[in-house]
Amino acid sequence: MLEAMPQEHYWNPLGSAVNKHNSLPFVKDVNRNLADHINSRALFALFDLIESKEAVIRNDVSQRISDLLKKVFARQD
């Protein structure tokens, strides 16, 4: 699927620059696989959203609208 995207056309030639960067000492390696990068960023965004929603539910009792949420957060009250 990513092969059909124009970003892949521009991403792949950066491989040699990324390899040079990764060979430098004291720098964090960059993953040059676009699919891995997209997946990891998407997962990070998903868990970030879950974290923010959970904080709202923990702090505002009126946000606990389902029986499951009421049961899960009952011990907190």
N, C-alpha and C positions, 0 to 999 in steps of 0.2 A: 504494500500500500504506500509506503513512504517513497518508493522508487518513482511513483507517478507524480510526486510532489516536486515542484521546482526547487524547493529548498535543498533537496538531496543533490541536485546538480551543482549548487554552490558550496555545499558542505564538504563533499568528498575531496576537492582539491586542497582544502585546508589541512589535509592529513600531514603533509610534510612539516608545516609550521607547528602543528600540534605535537608531532614527534620531537621537533627541536625543543619546544617548550618543556615537554615531559622529561627530556634528558638533562635539563638544568637542575642543579642541586637546590634544595630548600624550597621548592615550589610544589604545590599540590598538582598531581597529575590530572590532566583533562581527558575525559573519555571522548574519543572521536567518533563513536558510534551514535548516529543521530537518533535511532530508535530507542537505544538505552537512555539517552539524554532526555528525550521527550517523556518516556515512561517514568523516569525518576522524578522529573519536575512535576508531572501530573500527580504522582503519588504524594509528593510533598504538599502540593496544593490541596489535595483531597483531605489529608490529615490536618492541615492547617485550618481548613473549613470546619472539620469535625471538632477541633479544639475550640474554635471560637463559638460554635453553636452550643457545645457542652458548657462553656463558661456562662453563657446566657441562661441556660436551663438551670444551672447550679445556683445562680444569683437571683433569679426571678421565678418564684413559685408559680406564677400565672402562665409561664411557658410550658409547664408540665401538663400537657393537655390530654395525653393518652394514659390509660391505666398502667401500661408498661412503664412509662416514664415516672409516674407517681410511685410505683412499686420500687423501681430502681433507686430513686432518690429519696425514698421514705426515711432511710437511716440518717440522712444528712439533716433532716429537720429536727 
